[in-house]
């Protein structure tokens, strides 16, 4: 019986190739975008992290409520105490992300992002080495022979898949290390790290107050996250009493690893996209349902004859549902092809370093299964109303009616309702797309506080015994800046741990002279050490006071320039010039700095930071010269042309200094908000697909209405009706439907937009988005209505009167 229904359904669809092609195209668009986003949802949110019993893995962090620190790092000494005193974990492992320079005499040194880790971290994750071995407890102790684990990318690119690298010695930060193993492909824990060294030799002598570790633990069987959190909170309270100077007020928090690896804003945007493509699919279903209702009207006489010959109502419904499901299955292959293209585009649109290694999306077996299930369910959804509607018609009345007219009035409300739903859903999607596009535009136009062009940025890394002291690092950094500033075309340059819009810098708790604070209540400020010419390079104004002289900036003198935000917050009722402050938790110790200038604010962090302007002071480089140093250069002309000359100048200074993260400031600026452009494009794509489907729906309903009213229109024209009046009548019907849909869509958009307001850089009730989308939809609906209306005005009255 099923095969008979399928054969009949296939023949019925083949007999109407235009209808079938339109239906398959509409469905494939809806199914394709659904499969694409399902691949993202499955890869990011559904599939577990690629670790052994990943649901038992948690992160453990310190909290400091007085300082509003909810998830802070852990010190190495606290890690050892937590590890020894807890009863809820099988083990706790520490991770500290660091920069490493790798050299081996076989080429230029390269800088990589890597990690110092506890020896048992990878065993806890259930990972083993692809070549060689993992770290052992013997490797992870103070004074142990230096060893290193290489990631697969280094193994493939630098050593060309040569397994003999295991056992050889290489230079890591200018110090010999023995390569003990190579990690497997597609493993760069915790995100995109390329090599690893043991933690203890690096961190054992660090003070308890240095909280730089990212600890990961595995829960024992039967232990809940809540119980582990309670125990660690008690341990933290004990340590607070035992070490009041370093630990007073510090608590503990435990949360599942997947919550840290997949943040809430990522989950929100992905589920928002899934909701958007679900709307697209519902619009496609409404569209095909409308087409099938019209088609069922044309087939009313056929269905009535089958019923008269003894076919039961369920038999006819089953046959019509079979046709609908077959349509859905026919659309599935094209939908999957569109999903593959969409995911490839998504891969190319996302910067490679912005996606962690453990996230993968693809049209795999799970996605294919999802597509088939969605295709079947979709067929049932859009096929139900058209299948039941014609079977409700009185058989005797239907046989007396001519083909194509039976039950037209009874079905009009359903077709009109579906069109209203399509327009409303399209408006919701298009308003959402507009909000993301407007957010992208706002970020593009956001004032960073300095002129981004023509600036070049890059980082270099100082490593080796020659740069163990701050004085040695400061001398080399100053020498490099002097060499760079002497290059043709360079107007000014400065070096610092900070690169504007790229992050960096340091900070701590400030104490203002003449003012007392409760412990832990001191204001947090940024403290950044810079070479001369920061403000000249960025073209930032000194509002009051003066800049450093070259002699002051190169010497270690207790002078500072503060930004306007710091001046207002720390000295709200007086002039900041001449005031003094000191900063705890930095290399400056108890030194009092005198403010000699107040400068305009500029952004340190990316432009999508909701609160990028914070109190910040700038001191001479000698106070905090770092190994990982940023270089910002203002040039005449194209900034990219200076890279080779800068590289040569640094090689002249020291050939073992690697350059990395080489970007123009415009590129760096764009990296701060690329995701908003991507979201805008994706939601626009969903909205355009929805709009295309909705316009087909409006056109289809009015075109069908015109075909049903051919005789009426002919009579109107024959009796002297103005063809313009007929045109306005038909177009008016379409605009009424669109207007109702737009009103409903506007009402639904407001609460929907408030759900995602945390990831927008525009008000969720942005009037521009609502107004232009509404006008655009009205224009599209008017055009879709005009085409059948124009055909209606071309009706010959004599031909129309003969159609009866």
Buried (B, 14 or more C-beta within 10 A) or exposed (E): EEEEBBEEBBEBBEEBEEBBEBBBBBBBBBBBBBBBBBBBBBBBBEBEBBBEEBEBBBBBBBBBEEBEBEEBBBBBBBBBBBBEEBEBBBBBBBBBBBBBBBBBEEEEBBBBBBBBBBBBBBBBBEBEBBBBBBBBEEBBEEEBEBBBBBBBBBBBEBBEEEEEBBEEEBBBBBBEBBBBBBBEEEBBBBBBBBBBBBBBBBBBEBEBBBBBBBBBBBBBEEBEBEBBBBBBBBBBBEBBEEBEEBBBBBBBBBBBBBEBBBEEEBBBBBBBBBBBBBBBBBBBBBBBBBBBBBBBBBBBBBBBEBBEEEBEEEBBBBBBBBBBBBBBBBBBBBBBBBBBEBBEBBEEEBEEEEBBBBBBBBBEEBBBEBBBEBBBBBBBBBBBBBBBBBBEBEEEEBBEBEEBBBBBEEBBEBBBBBBBBBBBBBBBBBBBBBBBBBBBBBBEEBEBBBEBEBBBBBBBBBBBEEBEEBEBBBBBBBBBBBBBBEBEBBBBBBBBBBBBBBBBBBBBBBBBEEEEEEEBEBBBBBBBBBBBBBBBBBBBEBEBBEBBEEEBBBBBBBBBBBBBBBBBBBBEEEEBBEBBBBBEBBBBEEBEBBBBBBBBBBBBBBBBBEEBBBBBBBBBBBBBBBBBBBBBBBBEEEBBEBBEBBBEBBEEBBEBBBBBBBBBBBBBBBBBBBBBBBBBBBBBBBBBBBBBBBBBBBBBBBBBBBBBBBBEBBBBBBEEBEBEEBBEBBBBBBBBBBBBBBBBBBEBBEEBBEEBEEBBBBBBEBEEBBEEBBEBBBEBBBBBBBBBBBBBBEBEBEEBEEEE
